[in-house]
Amino acid sequence: MQHFVREMENIAVWVADNVIDKDLLHKIISSILYEDEYSIALKLEIYEAVQRAEDNKQQ
């Protein structure tokens, strides 16, 4: 349960900043609940979403 709460705190910031969409949010929450860690594919999706948000901030 502590892992879920800690991860959701970080994810809540990304949701508030519109970094991740509903589809990615669903994948992240499912991964937290059902897997020991994020898959490589999910890590890549998260990374790409964060990078896009950072690139948009710099423009």
CHARMM internal coordinates of N, CA and C (Angstrom, degrees):
IC EDIT
DIST 1 N 1 CA 1.4531
DIST 1 CA 1 C 1.5232
ANGL 1 N 1 CA 1 C 111.36
DIST 1 C 2 N 1.3208
ANGL 1 CA 1 C 2 N 117.91
DIHE 1 N 1 CA 1 C 2 N -38.28
DIST 2 N 2 CA 1.4606
ANGL 1 C 2 N 2 CA 120.20
DIHE 1 CA 1 C 2 N 2 CA -179.98
DIST 2 CA 2 C 1.5198
ANGL 2 N 2 CA 2 C 111.15
DIHE 1 C 2 N 2 CA 2 C -63.00
DIST 2 C 3 N 1.3386
ANGL 2 CA 2 C 3 N 116.00
DIHE 2 N 2 CA 2 C 3 N -37.60
DIST 3 N 3 CA 1.4645
ANGL 2 C 3 N 3 CA 120.28
DIHE 2 CA 2 C 3 N 3 CA 178.43
DIST 3 CA 3 C 1.5281
ANGL 3 N 3 CA 3 C 109.84
DIHE 2 C 3 N 3 CA 3 C -60.85
DIST 3 C 4 N 1.3267
ANGL 3 CA 3 C 4 N 116.55
DIHE 3 N 3 CA 3 C 4 N -44.96
DIST 4 N 4 CA 1.4607
ANGL 3 C 4 N 4 CA 121.24
DIHE 3 CA 3 C 4 N 4 CA -179.83
DIST 4 CA 4 C 1.5239
ANGL 4 N 4 CA 4 C 110.81
DIHE 3 C 4 N 4 CA 4 C -60.30
DIST 4 C 5 N 1.3061
ANGL 4 CA 4 C 5 N 117.47
DIHE 4 N 4 CA 4 C 5 N -47.75
DIST 5 N 5 CA 1.4677
ANGL 4 C 5 N 5 CA 121.89
DIHE 4 CA 4 C 5 N 5 CA -178.24
DIST 5 CA 5 C 1.5218
ANGL 5 N 5 CA 5 C 110.45
DIHE 4 C 5 N 5 CA 5 C -62.83
DIST 5 C 6 N 1.3137
ANGL 5 CA 5 C 6 N 116.96
DIHE 5 N 5 CA 5 C 6 N -45.07
DIST 6 N 6 CA 1.4648
ANGL 5 C 6 N 6 CA 120.89
DIHE 5 CA 5 C 6 N 6 CA -179.13
DIST 6 CA 6 C 1.5299
ANGL 6 N 6 CA 6 C 110.96
DIHE 5 C 6 N 6 CA 6 C -62.41
DIST 6 C 7 N 1.3234
ANGL 6 CA 6 C 7 N 116.12
DIHE 6 N 6 CA 6 C 7 N -45.68
DIST 7 N 7 CA 1.4642
ANGL 6 C 7 N 7 CA 120.05
DIHE 6 CA 6 C 7 N 7 CA 179.80
DIST 7 CA 7 C 1.5291
ANGL 7 N 7 CA 7 C 111.07
DIHE 6 C 7 N 7 CA 7 C -65.94
DIST 7 C 8 N 1.3200
ANGL 7 CA 7 C 8 N 117.38
DIHE 7 N 7 CA 7 C 8 N -40.13
DIST 8 N 8 CA 1.4617
ANGL 7 C 8 N 8 CA 120.58
DIHE 7 CA 7 C 8 N 8 CA -178.61
DIST 8 CA 8 C 1.5220
ANGL 8 N 8 CA 8 C 111.92
DIHE 7 C 8 N 8 CA 8 C -66.54
DIST 8 C 9 N 1.3194
ANGL 8 CA 8 C 9 N 118.22
DIHE 8 N 8 CA 8 C 9 N -30.81
DIST 9 N 9 CA 1.4642
ANGL 8 C 9 N 9 CA 120.47
DIHE 8 CA 8 C 9 N 9 CA 175.62
DIST 9 CA 9 C 1.5236
ANGL 9 N 9 CA 9 C 110.03
DIHE 8 C 9 N 9 CA 9 C -61.27
DIST 9 C 10 N 1.3199
ANGL 9 CA 9 C 10 N 116.47
DIHE 9 N 9 CA 9 C 10 N -44.81
DIST 10 N 10 CA 1.4645
ANGL 9 C 10 N 10 CA 120.51
DIHE 9 CA 9 C 10 N 10 CA 178.85
DIST 10 CA 10 C 1.5253
ANGL 10 N 10 CA 10 C 111.06
DIHE 9 C 10 N 10 CA 10 C -66.01
DIST 10 C 11 N 1.3062
ANGL 10 CA 10 C 11 N 116.23
DIHE 10 N 10 CA 10 C 11 N -43.11
DIST 11 N 11 CA 1.4596
ANGL 10 C 11 N 11 CA 121.20
DIHE 10 CA 10 C 11 N 11 CA -177.46
DIST 11 CA 11 C 1.5262
ANGL 11 N 11 CA 11 C 110.95
DIHE 10 C 11 N 11 CA 11 C -67.54
DIST 11 C 12 N 1.3172
ANGL 11 CA 11 C 12 N 117.87
DIHE 11 N 11 CA 11 C 12 N -35.02
DIST 12 N 12 CA 1.4647
ANGL 11 C 12 N 12 CA 121.30
DIHE 11 CA 11 C 12 N 12 CA 179.26
DIST 12 CA 12 C 1.5225
ANGL 12 N 12 CA 12 C 111.15
DIHE 11 C 12 N 12 CA 12 C -58.77
DIST 12 C 13 N 1.3116
ANGL 12 CA 12 C 13 N 116.53
DIHE 12 N 12 CA 12 C 13 N -36.84
DIST 13 N 13 CA 1.4662
ANGL 12 C 13 N 13 CA 120.62
DIHE 12 CA 12 C 13 N 13 CA 177.68
DIST 13 CA 13 C 1.5236
ANGL 13 N 13 CA 13 C 109.91
DIHE 12 C 13 N 13 CA 13 C -64.99
DIST 13 C 14 N 1.3332
ANGL 13 CA 13 C 14 N 117.11
DIHE 13 N 13 CA 13 C 14 N -44.14
DIST 14 N 14 CA 1.4684
ANGL 13 C 14 N 14 CA 120.57
DIHE 13 CA 13 C 14 N 14 CA 179.04
DIST 14 CA 14 C 1.5242
ANGL 14 N 14 CA 14 C 111.11
DIHE 13 C 14 N 14 CA 14 C -63.61
DIST 14 C 15 N 1.3195
ANGL 14 CA 14 C 15 N 117.54
DIHE 14 N 14 CA 14 C 15 N -38.94
DIST 15 N 15 CA 1.4654
ANGL 14 C 15 N 15 CA 120.68
DIHE 14 CA 14 C 15 N 15 CA 178.65
DIST 15 CA 15 C 1.5271
ANGL 15 N 15 CA 15 C 109.51
DIHE 14 C 15 N 15 CA 15 C -65.53
DIST 15 C 16 N 1.3100
ANGL 15 CA 15 C 16 N 117.36
DIHE 15 N 15 CA 15 C 16 N -45.15
DIST 16 N 16 CA 1.4631
ANGL 15 C 16 N 16 CA 121.54
DIHE 15 CA 15 C 16 N 16 CA 179.89
DIST 16 CA 16 C 1.5225
ANGL 16 N 16 CA 16 C 111.51
DIHE 15 C 16 N 16 CA 16 C -61.41
DIST 16 C 17 N 1.3175
ANGL 16 CA 16 C 17 N 116.67
DIHE 16 N 16 CA 16 C 17 N -34.40
DIST 17 N 17 CA 1.4675
ANGL 16 C 17 N 17 CA 121.64
DIHE 16 CA 16 C 17 N 17 CA 179.96
DIST 17 CA 17 C 1.5257
ANGL 17 N 17 CA 17 C 112.67
DIHE 16 C 17 N 17 CA 17 C -88.00
DIST 17 C 18 N 1.3268
ANGL 17 CA 17 C 18 N 117.39
DIHE 17 N 17 CA 17 C 18 N 5.79
DIST 18 N 18 CA 1.4738
ANGL 17 C 18 N 18 CA 122.94
DIHE 17 CA 17 C 18 N 18 CA -178.05
DIST 18 CA 18 C 1.5208
ANGL 18 N 18 CA 18 C 112.88
DIHE 17 C 18 N 18 CA 18 C 56.96
DIST 18 C 19 N 1.3163
ANGL 18 CA 18 C 19 N 116.29
DIHE 18 N 18 CA 18 C 19 N 36.17
DIST 19 N 19 CA 1.4632
ANGL 18 C 19 N 19 CA 121.50
DIHE 18 CA 18 C 19 N 19 CA 177.69
DIST 19 CA 19 C 1.5225
ANGL 19 N 19 CA 19 C 109.95
DIHE 18 C 19 N 19 CA 19 C -81.22
DIST 19 C 20 N 1.3204
ANGL 19 CA 19 C 20 N 116.53
DIHE 19 N 19 CA 19 C 20 N -38.20
DIST 20 N 20 CA 1.4684
ANGL 19 C 20 N 20 CA 119.99
DIHE 19 CA 19 C 20 N 20 CA -179.01
DIST 20 CA 20 C 1.5267
ANGL 20 N 20 CA 20 C 109.71
DIHE 19 C 20 N 20 CA 20 C -118.74
DIST 20 C 21 N 1.3335
ANGL 20 CA 20 C 21 N 115.30
DIHE 20 N 20 CA 20 C 21 N 147.43
DIST 21 N 21 CA 1.4582
ANGL 20 C 21 N 21 CA 120.64
DIHE 20 CA 20 C 21 N 21 CA 179.42
DIST 21 CA 21 C 1.5341
ANGL 21 N 21 CA 21 C 110.27
DIHE 20 C 21 N 21 CA 21 C -95.07
DIST 21 C 22 N 1.3270
ANGL 21 CA 21 C 22 N 115.55
DIHE 21 N 21 CA 21 C 22 N 179.12
DIST 22 N 22 CA 1.4721
ANGL 21 C 22 N 22 CA 120.24
DIHE 21 CA 21 C 22 N 22 CA -176.45
DIST 22 CA 22 C 1.5231
ANGL 22 N 22 CA 22 C 112.54
DIHE 21 C 22 N 22 CA 22 C -62.34
DIST 22 C 23 N 1.3232
ANGL 22 CA 22 C 23 N 116.69
DIHE 22 N 22 CA 22 C 23 N -38.47
DIST 23 N 23 CA 1.4632
ANGL 22 C 23 N 23 CA 120.45
DIHE 22 CA 22 C 23 N 23 CA -179.32
DIST 23 CA 23 C 1.5258
ANGL 23 N 23 CA 23 C 110.88
DIHE 22 C 23 N 23 CA 23 C -63.29
DIST 23 C 24 N 1.3181
ANGL 23 CA 23 C 24 N 116.34
DIHE 23 N 23 CA 23 C 24 N -46.81
DIST 24 N 24 CA 1.4635
ANGL 23 C 24 N 24 CA 120.15
DIHE 23 CA 23 C 24 N 24 CA 179.18
DIST 24 CA 24 C 1.5265
ANGL 24 N 24 CA 24 C 110.48
DIHE 23 C 24 N 24 CA 24 C -67.13
DIST 24 C 25 N 1.3086
ANGL 24 CA 24 C 25 N 117.35
DIHE 24 N 24 CA 24 C 25 N -38.35
DIST 25 N 25 CA 1.4660
ANGL 24 C 25 N 25 CA 120.76
DIHE 24 CA 24 C 25 N 25 CA 176.98
DIST 25 CA 25 C 1.5292
ANGL 25 N 25 CA 25 C 110.48
DIHE 24 C 25 N 25 CA 25 C -59.31
DIST 25 C 26 N 1.3111
ANGL 25 CA 25 C 26 N 117.04
DIHE 25 N 25 CA 25 C 26 N -43.68
DIST 26 N 26 CA 1.4695
ANGL 25 C 26 N 26 CA 121.25
DIHE 25 CA 25 C 26 N 26 CA 178.34
DIST 26 CA 26 C 1.5244
ANGL 26 N 26 CA 26 C 110.75
DIHE 25 C 26 N 26 CA 26 C -60.59
DIST 26 C 27 N 1.3291
ANGL 26 CA 26 C 27 N 116.64
DIHE 26 N 26 CA 26 C 27 N -44.60
DIST 27 N 27 CA 1.4647
ANGL 26 C 27 N 27 CA 120.66
DIHE 26 CA 26 C 27 N 27 CA 179.11
DIST 27 CA 27 C 1.5278
ANGL 27 N 27 CA 27 C 111.18
DIHE 26 C 27 N 27 CA 27 C -61.81
DIST 27 C 28 N 1.3177
ANGL 27 CA 27 C 28 N 116.63
DIHE 27 N 27 CA 27 C 28 N -41.73
DIST 28 N 28 CA 1.4657
ANGL 27 C 28 N 28 CA 120.95
DIHE 27 CA 27 C 28 N 28 CA -178.90
DIST 28 CA 28 C 1.5250
ANGL 28 N 28 CA 28 C 110.56
DIHE 27 C 28 N 28 CA 28 C -65.28
DIST 28 C 29 N 1.3276
ANGL 28 CA 28 C 29 N 116.91
DIHE 28 N 28 CA 28 C 29 N -48.16
DIST 29 N 29 CA 1.4666
ANGL 28 C 29 N 29 CA 120.27
DIHE 28 CA 28 C 29 N 29 CA -178.99
DIST 29 CA 29 C 1.5258
ANGL 29 N 29 CA 29 C 110.69
DIHE 28 C 29 N 29 CA 29 C -63.40
DIST 29 C 30 N 1.3206
ANGL 29 CA 29 C 30 N 117.16
DIHE 29 N 29 CA 29 C 30 N -42.46
DIST 30 N 30 CA 1.4698
ANGL 29 C 30 N 30 CA 120.14
DIHE 29 CA 29 C 30 N 30 CA 177.58
DIST 30 CA 30 C 1.5165
ANGL 30 N 30 CA 30 C 111.11
DIHE 29 C 30 N 30 CA 30 C -60.56
DIST 30 C 31 N 1.3112
ANGL 30 CA 30 C 31 N 116.28
DIHE 30 N 30 CA 30 C 31 N -41.44
DIST 31 N 31 CA 1.4597
ANGL 30 C 31 N 31 CA 120.57
DIHE 30 CA 30 C 31 N 31 CA 179.60
DIST 31 CA 31 C 1.5272
ANGL 31 N 31 CA 31 C 111.22
DIHE 30 C 31 N 31 CA 31 C -64.27
DIST 31 C 32 N 1.3218
ANGL 31 CA 31 C 32 N 116.35
DIHE 31 N 31 CA 31 C 32 N -42.91
DIST 32 N 32 CA 1.4657
ANGL 31 C 32 N 32 CA 120.10
DIHE 31 CA 31 C 32 N 32 CA 179.47
DIST 32 CA 32 C 1.5289
ANGL 32 N 32 CA 32 C 110.38
DIHE 31 C 32 N 32 CA 32 C -61.93
DIST 32 C 33 N 1.3229
ANGL 32 CA 32 C 33 N 116.40
DIHE 32 N 32 CA 32 C 33 N -41.02
DIST 33 N 33 CA 1.4622
ANGL 32 C 33 N 33 CA 120.38
DIHE 32 CA 32 C 33 N 33 CA -176.57
DIST 33 CA 33 C 1.5238
ANGL 33 N 33 CA 33 C 113.81
DIHE 32 C 33 N 33 CA 33 C -75.82
DIST 33 C 34 N 1.3250
ANGL 33 CA 33 C 34 N 117.38
DIHE 33 N 33 CA 33 C 34 N -35.92
DIST 34 N 34 CA 1.4631
ANGL 33 C 34 N 34 CA 120.24
DIHE 33 CA 33 C 34 N 34 CA -169.20
DIST 34 CA 34 C 1.5220
ANGL 34 N 34 CA 34 C 115.75
DIHE 33 C 34 N 34 CA 34 C -113.13
DIST 34 C 35 N 1.3190
ANGL 34 CA 34 C 35 N 118.17
DIHE 34 N 34 CA 34 C 35 N -8.94
DIST 35 N 35 CA 1.4595
ANGL 34 C 35 N 35 CA 120.22
DIHE 34 CA 34 C 35 N 35 CA -177.57
DIST 35 CA 35 C 1.5258
ANGL 35 N 35 CA 35 C 109.94
DIHE 34 C 35 N 35 CA 35 C -126.04
DIST 35 C 36 N 1.3210
ANGL 35 CA 35 C 36 N 115.93
DIHE 35 N 35 CA 35 C 36 N 159.41
DIST 36 N 36 CA 1.4608
ANGL 35 C 36 N 36 CA 120.29
DIHE 35 CA 35 C 36 N 36 CA 178.43
DIST 36 CA 36 C 1.5209
ANGL 36 N 36 CA 36 C 112.09
DIHE 35 C 36 N 36 CA 36 C -72.82
DIST 36 C 37 N 1.3252
ANGL 36 CA 36 C 37 N 116.15
DIHE 36 N 36 CA 36 C 37 N -33.97
DIST 37 N 37 CA 1.4615
ANGL 36 C 37 N 37 CA 120.53
DIHE 36 CA 36 C 37 N 37 CA 177.94
DIST 37 CA 37 C 1.5183
ANGL 37 N 37 CA 37 C 108.66
DIHE 36 C 37 N 37 CA 37 C -153.50
DIST 37 C 38 N 1.3230
ANGL 37 CA 37 C 38 N 115.80
DIHE 37 N 37 CA 37 C 38 N 167.93
DIST 38 N 38 CA 1.4587
ANGL 37 C 38 N 38 CA 120.34
DIHE 37 CA 37 C 38 N 38 CA 178.97
DIST 38 CA 38 C 1.5232
ANGL 38 N 38 CA 38 C 110.31
DIHE 37 C 38 N 38 CA 38 C -64.83
DIST 38 C 39 N 1.3246
ANGL 38 CA 38 C 39 N 116.85
DIHE 38 N 38 CA 38 C 39 N 143.04
DIST 39 N 39 CA 1.4634
ANGL 38 C 39 N 39 CA 120.85
DIHE 38 CA 38 C 39 N 39 CA 173.96
DIST 39 CA 39 C 1.5283
ANGL 39 N 39 CA 39 C 108.87
DIHE 38 C 39 N 39 CA 39 C -70.65
DIST 39 C 40 N 1.3101
ANGL 39 CA 39 C 40 N 115.48
DIHE 39 N 39 CA 39 C 40 N 162.95
DIST 40 N 40 CA 1.4656
ANGL 39 C 40 N 40 CA 120.18
DIHE 39 CA 39 C 40 N 40 CA 178.01
DIST 40 CA 40 C 1.5277
ANGL 40 N 40 CA 40 C 109.85
DIHE 39 C 40 N 40 CA 40 C -60.25
DIST 40 C 41 N 1.3219
ANGL 40 CA 40 C 41 N 116.85
DIHE 40 N 40 CA 40 C 41 N -41.84
DIST 41 N 41 CA 1.4664
ANGL 40 C 41 N 41 CA 120.74
DIHE 40 CA 40 C 41 N 41 CA -179.83
DIST 41 CA 41 C 1.5276
ANGL 41 N 41 CA 41 C 111.34
DIHE 40 C 41 N 41 CA 41 C -61.79
DIST 41 C 42 N 1.3213
ANGL 41 CA 41 C 42 N 117.18
DIHE 41 N 41 CA 41 C 42 N -41.72
DIST 42 N 42 CA 1.4623
ANGL 41 C 42 N 42 CA 120.67
DIHE 41 CA 41 C 42 N 42 CA 179.61
DIST 42 CA 42 C 1.5197
ANGL 42 N 42 CA 42 C 110.68
DIHE 41 C 42 N 42 CA 42 C -69.18
DIST 42 C 43 N 1.3150
ANGL 42 CA 42 C 43 N 117.15
DIHE 42 N 42 CA 42 C 43 N -41.06
DIST 43 N 43 CA 1.4693
ANGL 42 C 43 N 43 CA 119.98
DIHE 42 CA 42 C 43 N 43 CA 176.29
DIST 43 CA 43 C 1.5153
ANGL 43 N 43 CA 43 C 110.62
DIHE 42 C 43 N 43 CA 43 C -57.49
DIST 43 C 44 N 1.3290
ANGL 43 CA 43 C 44 N 116.43
DIHE 43 N 43 CA 43 C 44 N -40.81
DIST 44 N 44 CA 1.4591
ANGL 43 C 44 N 44 CA 120.93
DIHE 43 CA 43 C 44 N 44 CA 179.22
DIST 44 CA 44 C 1.5278
ANGL 44 N 44 CA 44 C 110.94
DIHE 43 C 44 N 44 CA 44 C -65.99
DIST 44 C 45 N 1.3195
ANGL 44 CA 44 C 45 N 117.49
DIHE 44 N 44 CA 44 C 45 N -41.85
DIST 45 N 45 CA 1.4698
ANGL 44 C 45 N 45 CA 120.83
DIHE 44 CA 44 C 45 N 45 CA 177.59
DIST 45 CA 45 C 1.5271
ANGL 45 N 45 CA 45 C 111.26
DIHE 44 C 45 N 45 CA 45 C -61.35
DIST 45 C 46 N 1.3225
ANGL 45 CA 45 C 46 N 116.60
DIHE 45 N 45 CA 45 C 46 N -42.88
DIST 46 N 46 CA 1.4648
ANGL 45 C 46 N 46 CA 120.94
DIHE 45 CA 45 C 46 N 46 CA 178.92
DIST 46 CA 46 C 1.5226
ANGL 46 N 46 CA 46 C 109.70
DIHE 45 C 46 N 46 CA 46 C -64.00
DIST 46 C 47 N 1.3222
ANGL 46 CA 46 C 47 N 116.49
DIHE 46 N 46 CA 46 C 47 N -46.61
DIST 47 N 47 CA 1.4638
ANGL 46 C 47 N 47 CA 121.32
DIHE 46 CA 46 C 47 N 47 CA 179.45
DIST 47 CA 47 C 1.5290
ANGL 47 N 47 CA 47 C 110.74
DIHE 46 C 47 N 47 CA 47 C -57.70
DIST 47 C 48 N 1.3336
ANGL 47 CA 47 C 48 N 116.70
DIHE 47 N 47 CA 47 C 48 N -46.96
DIST 48 N 48 CA 1.4631
ANGL 47 C 48 N 48 CA 120.58
DIHE 47 CA 47 C 48 N 48 CA -178.85
DIST 48 CA 48 C 1.5266
ANGL 48 N 48 CA 48 C 111.40
DIHE 47 C 48 N 48 CA 48 C -63.49
DIST 48 C 49 N 1.3181
ANGL 48 CA 48 C 49 N 117.70
DIHE 48 N 48 CA 48 C 49 N -39.35
DIST 49 N 49 CA 1.4639
ANGL 48 C 49 N 49 CA 121.15
DIHE 48 CA 48 C 49 N 49 CA 178.88
DIST 49 CA 49 C 1.5223
ANGL 49 N 49 CA 49 C 110.82
DIHE 48 C 49 N 49 CA 49 C -65.04
DIST 49 C 50 N 1.3204
ANGL 49 CA 49 C 50 N 116.79
DIHE 49 N 49 CA 49 C 50 N -43.12
DIST 50 N 50 CA 1.4672
ANGL 49 C 50 N 50 CA 120.85
DIHE 49 CA 49 C 50 N 50 CA 179.49
DIST 50 CA 50 C 1.5286
ANGL 50 N 50 CA 50 C 109.91
DIHE 49 C 50 N 50 CA 50 C -66.17
DIST 50 C 51 N 1.3317
ANGL 50 CA 50 C 51 N 117.17
DIHE 50 N 50 CA 50 C 51 N -41.57
DIST 51 N 51 CA 1.4676
ANGL 50 C 51 N 51 CA 121.05
DIHE 50 CA 50 C 51 N 51 CA 179.30
DIST 51 CA 51 C 1.5270
ANGL 51 N 51 CA 51 C 110.84
DIHE 50 C 51 N 51 CA 51 C -62.76
DIST 51 C 52 N 1.3376
ANGL 51 CA 51 C 52 N 117.38
DIHE 51 N 51 CA 51 C 52 N -43.07
DIST 52 N 52 CA 1.4686
ANGL 51 C 52 N 52 CA 120.68
DIHE 51 CA 51 C 52 N 52 CA 178.19
DIST 52 CA 52 C 1.5243
ANGL 52 N 52 CA 52 C 110.37
DIHE 51 C 52 N 52 CA 52 C -60.03
DIST 52 C 53 N 1.3185
ANGL 52 CA 52 C 53 N 116.63
DIHE 52 N 52 CA 52 C 53 N -42.84
DIST 53 N 53 CA 1.4647
ANGL 52 C 53 N 53 CA 120.69
DIHE 52 CA 52 C 53 N 53 CA 179.62
DIST 53 CA 53 C 1.5202
ANGL 53 N 53 CA 53 C 110.63
DIHE 52 C 53 N 53 CA 53 C -64.22
DIST 53 C 54 N 1.3223
ANGL 53 CA 53 C 54 N 117.26
DIHE 53 N 53 CA 53 C 54 N -41.68
DIST 54 N 54 CA 1.4679
ANGL 53 C 54 N 54 CA 121.11
DIHE 53 CA 53 C 54 N 54 CA 178.61
DIST 54 CA 54 C 1.5240
ANGL 54 N 54 CA 54 C 110.86
DIHE 53 C 54 N 54 CA 54 C -65.06
DIST 54 C 55 N 1.3262
ANGL 54 CA 54 C 55 N 116.63
DIHE 54 N 54 CA 54 C 55 N -42.41
DIST 55 N 55 CA 1.4674
ANGL 54 C 55 N 55 CA 120.80
DIHE 54 CA 54 C 55 N 55 CA 178.59
DIST 55 CA 55 C 1.5246
ANGL 55 N 55 CA 55 C 110.86
DIHE 54 C 55 N 55 CA 55 C -62.21
DIST 55 C 56 N 1.3286
ANGL 55 CA 55 C 56 N 117.06
DIHE 55 N 55 CA 55 C 56 N -40.47
DIST 56 N 56 CA 1.4627
ANGL 55 C 56 N 56 CA 120.96
DIHE 55 CA 55 C 56 N 56 CA 179.32
DIST 56 CA 56 C 1.5209
ANGL 56 N 56 CA 56 C 111.84
DIHE 55 C 56 N 56 CA 56 C -66.70
DIST 56 C 57 N 1.3210
ANGL 56 CA 56 C 57 N 117.53
DIHE 56 N 56 CA 56 C 57 N -33.85
DIST 57 N 57 CA 1.4686
ANGL 56 C 57 N 57 CA 121.18
DIHE 56 CA 56 C 57 N 57 CA 178.38
DIST 57 CA 57 C 1.5218
ANGL 57 N 57 CA 57 C 111.27
DIHE 56 C 57 N 57 CA 57 C -67.30
DIST 57 C 58 N 1.3263
ANGL 57 CA 57 C 58 N 116.62
DIHE 57 N 57 CA 57 C 58 N -34.04
DIST 58 N 58 CA 1.4608
ANGL 57 C 58 N 58 CA 121.19
DIHE 57 CA 57 C 58 N 58 CA -176.73
DIST 58 CA 58 C 1.5226
ANGL 58 N 58 CA 58 C 112.26
DIHE 57 C 58 N 58 CA 58 C -78.36
DIST 58 C 59 N 1.3243
ANGL 58 CA 58 C 59 N 117.73
DIHE 58 N 58 CA 58 C 59 N -16.49
DIST 59 N 59 CA 1.4700
ANGL 58 C 59 N 59 CA 120.22
DIHE 58 CA 58 C 59 N 59 CA -177.80
DIST 59 CA 59 C 1.4898
ANGL 59 N 59 CA 59 C 111.91
DIHE 58 C 59 N 59 CA 59 C -87.19
END
COOR INIT
IC SEED 1 N 1 CA 1 C
IC BUILD
